[in-house]
Amino acid sequence: MGLSPLRLLIVAVVALIVLGPDKLPQVARQAGTLWHNLRNLQQKVEEEIREVAPDLPRSSDLMRYARSPVALLNQLADKAKGDADAEAAPDAEVAAMADEPKEFTPPGGDHAEVTETGPPLAYGDPSLN
């Protein structure tokens, strides 16, 4: 709900009727002073919070997120995607290395001699001792 010029005019007329022309400037001055003091208090509290937790978003950002939660979700999704891409980069390198064909070189060089050693040994074979 924005304050259009028509709404501001209606508020001014109602305030003039309720307060009268002699009290209106004094009340407006007090309202302005109160508003200024509240803004200063907000800035001081925000500065103290920044000292303790510097990674928190600013209050203006929080207000924008409250008005449009979709913007916050989009920002978080972009950040998560960027983090996932950064983490996936080493995995992609490993996967690329795994896909490369490897040549098998038997122990003893390319022309190692294959010999028959007999049947495979069975579990519990006394010849193993």
C-alpha positions as CSV (number, residue, x, y, z in Angstrom):
1,M,0.0,0.0,0.0
2,G,1.8,3.1,-1.3
3,L,1.2,6.7,-0.2
4,S,-0.1,8.4,-3.3
5,P,-0.5,12.2,-3.4
6,L,-4.2,11.8,-2.9
7,R,-3.8,9.7,0.3
8,L,-1.2,12.1,1.7
9,L,-3.7,15.0,1.1
10,I,-6.5,13.0,2.9
11,V,-4.1,12.3,5.9
12,A,-3.2,16.1,6.0
13,V,-6.8,17.2,6.0
14,V,-7.8,14.7,8.7
15,A,-4.8,15.7,10.8
16,L,-5.7,19.4,10.4
17,I,-9.3,18.8,11.4
18,V,-8.3,16.6,14.4
19,L,-5.4,18.6,15.7
20,G,-6.3,22.1,14.6
21,P,-4.0,24.6,12.8
22,D,-2.1,25.7,16.0
23,K,-1.1,22.1,17.1
24,L,-0.4,20.6,13.7
25,P,3.1,22.1,13.2
26,Q,4.2,21.0,16.7
27,V,2.9,17.5,16.2
28,A,4.5,17.2,12.8
29,R,7.8,18.4,14.3
30,Q,7.6,15.8,17.1
31,A,6.7,13.0,14.5
32,G,9.7,14.0,12.4
33,T,12.0,14.0,15.5
34,L,10.7,10.6,16.5
35,W,11.2,9.2,13.0
36,H,14.8,10.5,12.9
37,N,15.5,9.0,16.3
38,L,14.1,5.6,15.2
39,R,16.3,5.6,12.1
40,N,19.4,6.4,14.2
41,L,18.5,3.6,16.6
42,Q,18.1,1.2,13.7
43,Q,21.5,2.2,12.2
44,K,23.2,1.7,15.6
45,V,21.7,-1.7,16.2
46,E,22.6,-2.8,12.6
47,E,26.2,-1.6,13.1
48,E,26.5,-3.6,16.3
49,I,25.1,-6.7,14.7
50,R,27.5,-6.2,11.7
51,E,30.4,-6.3,14.2
52,V,29.2,-9.6,15.6
53,A,27.9,-11.3,12.4
54,P,29.3,-9.5,9.3
55,D,27.8,-12.1,6.9
56,L,24.2,-11.3,7.6
57,P,22.3,-9.4,4.9
58,R,21.5,-5.7,5.4
59,S,18.1,-4.7,6.7
60,S,17.2,-3.1,3.4
61,D,18.0,-6.5,1.7
62,L,15.8,-8.3,4.3
63,M,12.9,-5.8,3.5
64,R,13.3,-6.5,-0.2
65,Y,13.3,-10.3,0.4
66,A,10.2,-10.0,2.6
67,R,8.4,-8.1,-0.2
68,S,9.6,-10.6,-2.8
69,P,10.6,-14.0,-1.5
70,V,11.1,-15.3,-5.0
71,A,14.1,-13.0,-5.4
72,L,15.7,-14.5,-2.3
73,L,15.0,-18.0,-3.6
74,N,16.5,-17.2,-7.0
75,Q,19.6,-15.7,-5.3
76,L,20.0,-18.8,-3.1
77,A,19.5,-21.1,-6.0
78,D,22.2,-19.2,-8.0
79,K,24.6,-19.4,-5.1
80,A,23.9,-23.1,-4.6
81,K,24.4,-23.8,-8.3
82,G,27.7,-21.9,-8.3
83,D,28.9,-23.9,-5.2
84,A,27.8,-27.1,-6.9
85,D,29.6,-26.2,-10.1
86,A,32.8,-25.4,-8.1
87,E,32.6,-28.7,-6.3
88,A,31.8,-30.7,-9.4
89,A,34.8,-29.3,-11.4
90,P,37.3,-31.7,-9.7
91,D,34.9,-34.6,-10.1
92,A,34.6,-33.8,-13.8
93,E,38.4,-33.9,-14.2
94,V,38.5,-37.3,-12.4
95,A,35.6,-38.6,-14.5
96,A,37.4,-37.4,-17.7
97,M,40.6,-39.2,-16.6
98,A,38.6,-42.4,-15.9
99,D,37.1,-42.3,-19.3
100,E,40.5,-42.2,-21.0
101,P,41.6,-45.7,-22.3
102,K,44.6,-47.0,-20.4
103,E,47.2,-49.4,-21.8
104,F,48.0,-52.3,-19.6
105,T,51.7,-53.0,-19.2
106,P,52.4,-56.3,-17.4
107,P,55.1,-56.5,-14.8
108,G,58.4,-57.1,-16.5
109,G,57.8,-55.0,-19.6
110,D,55.8,-55.3,-22.8
111,H,57.1,-58.8,-23.6
112,A,56.8,-60.6,-20.3
113,E,56.9,-64.3,-20.6
114,V,53.7,-66.2,-19.6
115,T,54.4,-69.5,-17.9
116,E,52.1,-72.3,-16.7
117,T,52.2,-72.6,-12.9
118,G,49.6,-75.4,-12.6
119,P,46.1,-75.4,-11.3
120,P,45.0,-72.6,-8.9
121,L,45.6,-73.3,-5.2
122,A,42.6,-74.2,-3.2
123,Y,41.7,-72.8,0.3
124,G,43.3,-74.8,3.0
125,D,45.9,-76.4,0.6
126,P,48.7,-77.8,2.7
127,S,51.3,-76.7,0.1
128,L,50.6,-73.0,1.1
129,N,52.1,-73.6,4.5
